[in-house]
Amino acid sequence: MTFTHSIERIASFGSMKCSYGTFTNAGGSDNTGGDIDTGLASCVFIKLQPTGNAAIATGAVTPETLPLIGSAVTIVTAAGEDGLWFALGY
């Protein structure tokens, strides 16, 4: 029952910054998301991409209203779903 994420890179993108990485839902069918720390002071966009061999019936989403002040973005996923994320902000 562990949600983890990693930041692979943070880079400048014109006057904005972008960051990207992975998220993992380990521990079984009751793990359906958590917070991704984007490393940004404010997040204006986030793209979530499920990965794996099986077809995903429901995609990962965020219940947050963007733009979001702060680096933590909550996501909700299908049980046990892993994937990639890309965020844009300041």
Summary of the structure (lengths in Angstrom):
residues: 90
radius of gyration: 12.8
end to end distance: 31.5
largest distance: 40.6
contacts: 259
relative contact order: 0.34
helix: 0%
strand: 60%
